[in-house]
């Protein structure tokens, strides 16, 4: 039987998809591409915005069109949200909530017992192992006024350090060179106390202990962190963090707005100045770290003056990359009931202006490595403007390409090479040559 997966949303979803894939492979399924004919299609959905909801439905409907006789399975956050709202969809055969993801193979097996046919399977070539996600934490209790995730993911929970280390060692044996540590609210790793400030009381010590243990695993050459809460970035925490030798100097600190008044309406627990202080600490202990973030434009009641405060803040922060989102109303959240909802045309205008600034700052950050040697973990062969390249990422998550040389490409994939950066190619990708 062939099963196809599509992942939408966050890195936690990516991790959970990988776990589901392994479960299906262990059960004898063949993993195939989502755009190919399959017996089972599984969409690991997202519900963080209305657009995410729509995208989830579109991909589920696409699966049905690809093979009308297939079993179409919706899993994840959109499912939890849809069930609470009483939504149904005839294109979907099975709904799998987040809590039932670990049982998905058993559920699917039971559903297709009467539909199994003898099919001659074609084993597909697998991608090289390069980067793997490890989910160490689940749940959130921050209750930002715009976010539905605490309601669909539930309270805080964390995996034991021993359990995470065992998984990382297994991944190393399979050939993975980089692991990404992720969670719904990663900064609260190590606590199950459902209080918004519990992770502050722990001062990030459980996370530091975990990273120190992972740093000692042979075969793992890079450790990358998922999104962190800005308030965990204290001087003591970052000083210890800087001693983790394999840690990538790439930090994603979600901002959402550079306006103090908007942050208060969002129920974010820091001020713009406190956020800037966190950036100063990171830049003191790490050499030119890549600092990335998320920003929402068009939040209810956001004035032009408040948006300009965000633009000014972004200039000061010097982000390497920004994920720009137009505010999306989520049923069941406080922000959904706020007066002063912003028109879509205004949201689009602000999104375009901030995206233009984001592109400018991203190019400035990339220019700092031009002419230098960068350590690149190569991942895949890709075609750009009818030319073949081998592409990968450096520690700061800048995408870098080198020319593809037929016959030697696969030997380079999943290796870390020194690349001299000489310029840029289309798509905002840096270009260089190995060992020159």
N, C-alpha and C positions, 0 to 999 in steps of 0.2 A: 504493500500500500504506500502511496505517495502522500506526504503532508507538506503543505506550504505555509510559511509564517510571514506575517507583516507586523512590524513593531512601530507604533506611534507614541510620541511623547518622550518621557524622561529616560535617563540612564537606568533607573530602577527597572523600568519596563524592559529595557534591553537585556539586563541581567536575568530577569524572570523568563524572557523568551529563550535565552540560552539554556536555562535549566529545563524548560519544557522541551526544547529540541533534544536534549540529551535523553530525557525520559522516553520520548518517542523513538529515538534511535535504539535505545536499549530494548524497546518492545518490538523491534524489527521493522520499523517504518523507514522509508527512504525520504530524506529531506530534499525538496526541490524548490526552485525559484517561484515566487508568488505569481509571476506572470505566465507560468506554465500550467499545463493541465495537471490537476492533482485530485486525489480522492477526498482529501480533507484540507480545508483552508482555515487557518486560525489567525485572527486579527487581534493582537494585544493592544487594546484601545486606550485612548486618553480622553479626559473630560475637563482639562484645565481651563478651556475656553469654549465658547459656542462654536468657533471654527474647528476646534479639535473634535467636538461632537459630530459636526457635519462631515469632517474628514473620515471619522470612524465609520459612519454610515455609508459614505461613498465607497470606501474600500471593501466593506462587507457586501455591498451590492455588486461591486466589480467581481468579487469572488464568485458570486452566484452566476454572473454572466459568463465567466471563464469556463465553468462547468456546472450546468444546471442540475446535474445529478450528484454533485459533491455534497459533503457534509460541511456546512459553513458554521464556524464557531466564533462567537464574540467573547473575548476575555478582558478582564481588567476594569479600570475606573469608570469608563462609560457605562459598563454593565451595571455596576453598583448604583450609579446615578440614575440610569434608566429605570431600574427596578423600583427605586424609591418614588419616581415620578409616574410609575405605571405605564411606561412606554413599551410598545411591542413593535416587532418588525418581522414580516412574513419571510423575508430573505434569510433570516437567521434560524438555524436549526437548534443551536444550543447556546445558552448564556452561562458563562463561567465567571463567578465573582472573584475578587482578589483572594479571598480566603480559600477558595476551592481550586486555585491554580495548581497546587501541588497534587491534586487528584485528577488533573485534566486527562491524562492518558487513560486511566481507568474509565472515566466518564465517556470518552470518545469511543473506546473499545466496546463498551456496552451498547452504545448507540449504533455502531456499524456492524454488529454481529450478523444482522439479516441482510446487510448490503455488500458483504465481502465477495469479491470476484477473483478468479485466478488471473493475475496480471503478471506479465513478464516484466520484471523490474530492470531498469537500467541504472547502474550505479553512477552517480554524478561526481565529478571531481570536486573535492572540498577546497575551500580557500585556505591559504596558509594561516597557521596560528600566529597571531601577533599580539593583539590586545584583548583582554578579557575583563568583564565587569564582575565585581563581587558585591552583592548587596549585604551590608552588615547591619542595617537598621531599617525599621519600618514605622509608619505612623507619624503624626504631627499634632502638636497641641498649641500651635501659635495663633491660630484662628485669625489670620489676616482677613479683613472685611470683604475682600474680593475673591477669596479662594474656597473652593468646594472640597479640596483634598482631605482636610481633617475629618470631614463627614463620611467620606467614602473609604478612607484608609484606616481610620480608627486611631486608638491610642498608641503610645510609644512602646516599642519593643526592640531588643537588640540581640544579636547572636553572640555566643560566647567567643572569646578570643581564640580558644583552642579550635573551635569549629571553623572559624575563618582561616586560621593558619593552615589547617588540614586541607581545606579547599584550595588555597593558594599553592601549596606544595604539589597537589595533584595537577593543577594547571601548569606549573613549572615542568613537571615530568612530561606533559603533553606538548611542550614546546613553546608555550606563551612567554613572551619577553616582557610584556607590560601588563600590569593589573590596575584597574580603576576602582577605587573604593567609593561606594555610593550608598545612598539611603534617601528616604523621603525627607528626613531632617537630620542629615549626617552629624551635625554638631551635637546632637543629643545622644550619640552613641554611648552606650554603657549605662543608661538610665531607663527605667520603666515608670518613673514618676511623672504623672500627667500634669505637670506644671510648666508654664511657659518658660520659666527661668531655671529649671532644674539643671540644664547643661552648663549654665553659668556657675552654679554652685560647685559642679565637678571640675570646672576649669579645664575641660578638654582632656583630663588625664587618662580616661579609658581609651580615647582615640589615639593619644600619643603612645600608650603602651602597646596598642595593636600595631601601630605603624613600626615601632621598634622591632617587634617580633617578625613582621613581614620583611623588614629590611635585611634580615639574616638568612632569607631563603635563597639557596643557590638556584640559579637559572632565571630568577626574576631580576631583570635589570632596571626596570622603572616602576615606580609607584606613583599613580596620579590620583588626586583627590577630586571627588564630585563637589557639588555646591556646598559652601559653608555659610553659616550665619555670621554676619559681620561682627557681632559682639563676642565671638569666641576668639577673635584676633587680639589677644593681649600680648604684652611684651614677654611675659614668662612663657606663654604658650608657643609663640613664634620662635623664641630663642631655642627651645627644645626641639621644635619642628625642624629648624635649620640643621640639626645634627643627624637627621634621617638622610643618609647618604644617597639613597636611590629615589628620594622624593623629587618629583618634577617641580620646577619653579613656575607653576601654573596654578592660579587660584581663582575660583569662580565665587565671587561674593555678590549675592543678589541685592541690588539696590532698590529697584522699582520706581523711585522718584528722587530727584535732587532737591525737592522742596520740602521744608520741614512741616508745613501745614498739610500737604498731601500725604506725607508719611504718617501723620497723626490720624488722618481719616482712614488710612489703610490699616491702622493698628500695627504698624511696624515699630519695633522697640528700640530705635536708635535715631539720632539726629544726623543731618548731613555732615556736621563737623566731626561727630564720633566716627562716622564712616571714613572720612578723610584721614583721621588719626590711625585707623586700622591700616590704610594703604601705606602710610608713612612707616609703620612698624614693619610691614612686609618688605618694603623697599630698603629698609635698613639691614635686614638679616639675609635677604636674597638678592643676588645680582640681576638687575633688570628683569624682575618677574613679570610674566604675562598675567595681567589682571583682567578678567572678563566679568560680565554682569548681565542682568536682565533689567529692562526698564519698561514700564507700562505708561503709555500716553493716553490722554483722554479719560482719565479717571473722573468719576462724578465730581462736579463743581470745579474741576481744574481750570483755572483762569489762564489767560495768555501770559500773565506775569509769572504764575507758578511754573508754567512750562518753560519760560525763559530762564527761571532759576535752575531747572534741570539741565538745560543746554549749557549754562555757565558752569554748573557743577561738573558736567562731563568733560569740559575743557580742562578743569583743574585736575580731575582724576586721571586723565591720560590713559584711558582704557585701551587694551589691545583689541578687544572685540566686545560688541554689545548686541544682545538679542533684544530687538525692539518689538513690543507687542502693543497692539491697539486694545484698549480696555474692552473686555467682553463680559456682559452681564451673565451671572450664574445664578439660576433659581436656587433659593435657599440660603443665599449669603446676605450679609448686612448691606453690602454695597448695592445689591440689586434693588433694595428698597429706598436708597438715597434719592433725594430730589437733586435736580441739576445734572441730569444725564447729558452727556456731550454728543452733539450731532456727529454722524459718521464722516461727513465731509471735513469737519474740524479734526477728527482723529486721524484721518488719512493725511491731511496736510502736515500735522505734527509728526506723524510717523515718517513721512518723506524727509522732513527737515532733519530729524534726529538720525535717520539712516544715512543721510549724506555726510553728516558730521562723523558718524561711526566709521564710514568708509575712509574718510580723510585721516582719522586717528589710527586706523588699522594699518594704512600704508606707511604712516610715520613710524609706527612700531616695527614694521617689517624692514624698513630701510636701515634700521640699526644693525641688522645682521648681514647686510650686503657687503661682500668682500671678506667676510669672516668664514671660519670653518664651523659647521654645525653637525652635531651627531643626529643622524636621521634613522629612525626605525622604519624600514621600507615595508610596505604592506601589499601593494597591488600594481598590476600593469594597467594603464588606462590610456585612452585616446583623447587628445585635446587638439582641436583644429586639424584633424586628420594626421596628427603625428603621435607616435607611441612614446609614452614615458613610464618610468617606474616612480611611484609616488609614496610618500610617507610623511611622518611628522617628527619634528625635533622635540626636545623636552618642554618647550614653551607652547607646544601645539600649533606651530606654524607649519602649514603644508608645503612640502618641498618636492620638486621633481628633478629627475636626471634623465638623460636620453636612454631610450630602450635599445639594448643591443641583443639581437636575436640569438637565442641559445644560452645566454648567460643570465637572463632575467630572473628565472625561478631560483637561481642560486643566491641572488641578491635579496629576494623577498624574505622577510622575517630575519633580517640581519641588521645590525646597527653599523652604519658607515659614516666616515668623516666626509662631508661634502663642502666644497668651497662655493659659496653663493655668489653668483655673477649677475643676476638680474631677475626679471619677472616674466611670466607667460600669462596668457588669458586665464581669467577665473580667480585672480588675486593669489596665484601660486608662485612661490619663489623658485628659481631655476639655478642649477649648478652642476658641478662635475665631481665625481667621486675621486678623492685623493689628489686633487689638483689645486 
